[in-house]
């Protein structure tokens, strides 16, 4: 991002020791102080309420929408302000300068932001252009804006699309691996399924971040997300979402219509989760487990293998346990930071012990299902040495137990699956399980 167009000593946030004449500082709200778009902030302050009010407006159309956005409840305290611009304004204020915001629209919101920051008022671009429309003298004006702000970088887009979360989509390879159908054609179809799910998920992540802007900005870690921090314009995200979903549809059609149906079910469930289900007690956990399992179902459909009921049941218990561990980790982090119960989740910090017990029980059920599978006749056609699979049980017990312990110690800041890819002990455990499965074939 290019530096704003003013001259001051780098890092200066305190009044200079050298006396300078008081000046009037005018700061552009959009393109200067605010690292976002005020229109979009008003629209996504409470998107559900906005849509309801707009729908109730009937035929009033854009006039009703404008009125609704004008009266939107924006959290001015947590907006993404440019720290350099704000520090410069506060330093000027400490020297006795008058501070005015420049805003060409949403005057009420601009006035509320000025009042929140302790500025002296708001002027419009037309006021600055007029000869005698200003409440201050023109001779001592210093204007602050950020002309030519650079576009979002590749690193910002990578962060916003959550490319690191693509590790979850490797689940589409599981049916082909467990069915021992690892040929070039199968891998090609699984890779295309992986790309389709990754694009679909990235679009869903952007949508979820838009809907959760207010809550994310009050979260100790989520406030650093690209949209919440103002690193990525909301309008850019709105353009990227349909583009990603169109790519996902095109990739799905290259596989099969049935695969596209599974992907659409995944997307519909994801949207329902973002809008409603994630705020419902335990419904969110079941939904998350279902979304993980849908990836496995899609992998089976994509490569054309029969999905084992053993794999399906095992997956449901595994992902239910991981979803509960994720909720436990989030609540535990809030407890450690001294924060209140989450406003966008139907959980309380006092629920920690119950969630931990349910996570452990679900993990143990997964191990039990796996033990029953190894004891069944279904394992004989696939493995020449099925007895070796019993060695996986202690590794599974260790992995579930370690995940829960790390969450309890507040050492699991990421999603449990992502944490597995980053945690050295977990990587070794997974590698050992893969080696055992290969040796059992």
N, C-alpha and C positions, 0 to 999 in steps of 0.2 A: 504494500500500500504506500503511495506517495505521501510525503509529509504535508500537512496543511500549510497554506500559504501565509505564514507569519514569520517574523524574525524574533527569536528569543533564545536564551542560552539553553543548551541541551540539558534535560533533567531538572530544570528550575521549576520548583513547585511552591517556593516560599518567596515573599516579597524581597526585591533586591535591596541591598543596603544603600545603594545610591538613589536619592530621591528623584523621582520622575514625575512630570505633570500628569494629573489624572486625565484619562481619556475615556471615551465611550467605546465599548467593544460590542460589535454586533456579530452574532454567531448564527450561521445558517443551521437550522434544525436538521433538515434533510440534506445529506451531502456534506455535513459538517459535524455537528454534535452527535447525531443519531446514526449508528451503524446499521440502519434498517430503513424500511419504508413505512411511514406513519399509516398510510392507507391499509397496508397489509397487517400491521400491528393491530389496527382497529378491527379488521376482519377476523383475525385469528385470536383475538383476546378471549372470546367465548364463542367458538364457531357454531356449536349446536344451537345456542340461543340466537345467534345472528340469523341462521337459516330459518328458525322458527318464526322470528319476528318478520323476516323478509317474506316468508310464505303467508303470514297473516296480513301482510300489506296488500295482498291482492294485486290489483291492476296498477297500483301506484308506481311500480317499476323502479327505475333508477332513483327517482326522487325519494321513494321510501327507503331504498338502500343507503342513500347518502345520509338521510336523517338517522337511520339506525347506526351507521358508522360514527356519526358525530356524537351520538349518545353512548357509544361503546365504553365499557368499563376496562380501561387499560391500567395495568400495574406500572405506574411511572417509576417506582423505586427500582424495578428490576429490568428496565429497558437496557439494551446494549449500547451504552454511550461510549464514544471514542475517548479513551483515557487521556490522550495527548491534548485534545481540544478542551476537555473538561478541566484538566490541570492548568492549562494556560488561562482559561476563563477565571478559575478560582484564584490564581496568582494575581491576575489583573484586578479582581475584586478586592483582594487583600491590600492592593496599592491605592484603593479608593475609586477605581473606575466603575462606571455604570455598565451593566451587562444587559443586552437585549437580544432576544431570539428573533431570527428572520424566518417567517413561515407564511407560505402562500395559500395554505388550505388547512382545514381543521383548526381554526383559531382557538376553539375551546380547549382542545387537547394541548396545543402549543402553550396556551396560557397556564394550564395546569402543570406542565413540565417546567416552565419558567418559575412558577411558584414553588414547586417541589425543590428545585435546585437553588432557590434564593436569588434568582435573577430579577431584574427590575421591570421587565415587561416584554411585549411582543410587538414587532413591526412587520409590515408586509414588504415584499419587493417593490410594490407600487409606492409605498411610503418613502423608500430609499431613493426612488427615481424622482419623486416630487421635490419641489424647492422648499416648501415650508410645511410639510406634513409630519415632520419628525418631532418627537417630544424632547429633543436635545439638539445642540448645535452641530452643524455639519463639519466644522473645521477640525474637530478632534476625533473623528470616527476612525476606528480600526476594524476592518471586517475580517472574519475568520471563516474560511470554508475549506473543503478538501477536494479541490478540483482534480479530476483525472484519477480518482481512486482506481487502482488496478482491479481486474476481474479476479474472481476466486481462483486460487491456484489448484494445481492437480492434487496437492496434498490435502487441501480443504475439501475437494470433491471426494477424494478417497475416504476421508474421515466421515463426510456426510452420508455417503452411500454405504458406509460400514463394510468395506471390502473384507476386513478381518473376520466379519461374521459369515463369510462364504464357507468357512470351515464346516458350518452346520450342514451345508448343502452337499457335502461329500456323502451324506447318508443315502443319496440316490444310487451310490455304487454298491451299497450293502447287499441288496438282493442278488446281484450278479456274482458277488464274491461268495456269499453263503451257498448259492446254487452251483458254484464252481463252473460258471459260464464266462470265463475270462478270455475271450477271443477279441480280435481287432474290431469286428463289426459291433459287438456288444459294448466294448469300451467307447467306441465312437458315439453310439446312441446315449450311453450314460453321460458322456461329456457334454453332449448337446442338452440333455436334461438338466445337468448341473448349471449350464449357462442360463437356461430358461428360468430356473428357480432363483438364481442369483440376481438376474435383472428384475424379476417379479418382487423379490424380497427387498431390493434396494428401493424400488418405488414405494413399497409399503413402509419402509423405515422413514423415508422422507415425509410421507403422509402422517405417520405417527408423530414425528417430531414437530410437524406443523400444528397438529391438534394438541400437543403437550407443551407448547412454547411456555405458557405461564408457569406450569408446574416444574418444568426442567430448569427454569431460571432461578428457582428457589431451592434446587437440589444441589448438594455440595459438589458433585462430580458432573452431573448431566448439564449443568449450566455452561460447561465448556464445549458442548456440542456445537457444530458449525452454525446451525440456524439459531439456536438460543443465544450464542455469543455474537451474532451478527456478521460472522465471517462469510456466510453464504446468503445472498439476497433471497428473500422469500419468493419473489417473482421467478427467479431462476429455478428454484425447487418446483414450483408449479408447472414450469415447462418440462422439467426433466421427468416428472412422474409419468405422464402419458407416453413419453418417448420410451421409457424403460419397459412399460407394460406392453407397448406395441411390439417391441423386440422380443419380449417373452412369448407373446402369442405367435409371432412368426416362427420362432425356434420350435415351439410346441407343435405347430402344424407340420413341420418337417419330420416329426416323430410319428404322431398319430392323433386322431381326433379324441381318442379315449384319454391320452395323456393330457391334451388340452383341457378336457373336462376335469381331470384331477387338479391341474394347475388352477383352473378357475375356482374350484372348491377351496383350494388353499388360499387364494386371494380374497374370496368372499369371507372366509373365516377370519383372515387377518384383518380385514376392514371392520368386521363385526367386533373383533377383539379390541381394535383401536378405539372404536366409537363407544362401545357399551360393555363388552364382556370383561375387560381387564379391571373394571371397577366392581365386579361381583365376587363376593367371597367364595373361594375355591373353584368357582366356574372358570376363572382365569387360569388356574393351574391345569384343570382338565383340558382346556382349550389349547394351552401351550403344548401339553403332551400330545394332543391330537395333531397339532401342526407339525411336530417332529415326525410323528408316525406317518403323516401324509407324504412326507418326503420319501420314506421307504416304500410306500405304496406306489408313488409315482415312479420310483426307480424300477420296481417290478414291472409296471405297465410299460415303461419306456423300453426296456430291454427284452420284454416278452417272456418273462419267467413266471412260474406259478409262485405266488407268495405263500410261504409256510405259515400256518396258523401259530406255530411255536414262536417264530420270529415276531409275528404281530403282537402276541400276548406279552412276550419278553420285552419288546420295545415300549409298549404302553406302561409297564411298571417302571422301566428304566427312566423314561422321560418324565413320568409323574414324579419320581423321586428327584430328578434334576430340577424340575420346575419348582418343587417345594424348597429345595436347597437355595435356588435363586431368590425366592421370596424371603427365606430365612436370612440370607446374606444381606439383602437390602434393608430389612428391618433391624438387623444387628448393627449395620453401619449407622443407621439413624440413631439407635440407642447409644452407640459410642460417641456420636457427635452431639448428643444432648438435644436432638431434634424431636419435634412432636410427631404424632402419628401421621402417616402420609395422607395428603388430602385427595389424591387421585387413585387411591387403592382402598379396598374395604377391609383393611387389616389394622390391627393395633400392635404396638410393641409388646404388649403383654401376651400376645399370641405366640411368641417365639418358641416356648417349650412344646406347645401342641404341634406347631409346624415341624419342629425338629423330629418329634416322635413319628409323625406321619411320613416324613422323608425317609427316616431309617426303616420304617415298616415296609414302605414301597420298595426300597432297595433290596431288603431281605426277600420280599416276594419275588423280585426279579431273579435272584439267585436260586430260589426254590423252583421256579419255572424252568430255569436252565438245567437244574439237576434232574427234573422230570424228563426233560428232552433227551439228556444224555442216557437216561435209563430206558428210553422208548425204542421201538423198532425203527422209527423214522431216521435215526442216526446211522444205521448200518449201511444203506446204499451210498452214503456220501463219504464215509470215513472208514479206512481200513484198520485204523487203530483208535476206535472211539473211546477206549479207556483213558487215553491221554487227555481227553477233554475235561476229565474230573479235576485236572490241575488248574483249570480256569476258575474254579469256585473260590479258592483262597485269594486269588488275585482280584476277583470281583468284590469280595468282601472287603479287601484292603482298599480298593479304589473308592467304593461307596463311603466307607468309614473315613477315609482321608478327606474326601470332599466335604463331608459334614463337619469334620473337625476344623478344617481350614475356614469354612464359613463361620463356625462358632468363634474362632479366634480373630475374625474380621480380616482375614488374609486372602479373601477371594473377591476382588473388586469387579471381576468380570463374570459373564455368563459361565456356568459350570463347564459347558462343552468347550468354550473358548479357553477357559482356564486350563483344561486338560491339555490343550495344544501348547500352552506356555509353561506349564509346571513340569519341571524336570522329572520328578518322581512319577507323575502321571504318565508322561511320555514313555518312560522305561516300562511301566506296568502294561501299557497298551502294546508296546513293541513285544514284550514277553508273551502276551496273549495271542498276538498274531503268529509268532513263531510256533507256539504250541498247536494252534489250529493247522498250520502248514505241515507240521510234523505228524499230525493225526490223519492227514489225508492218505 
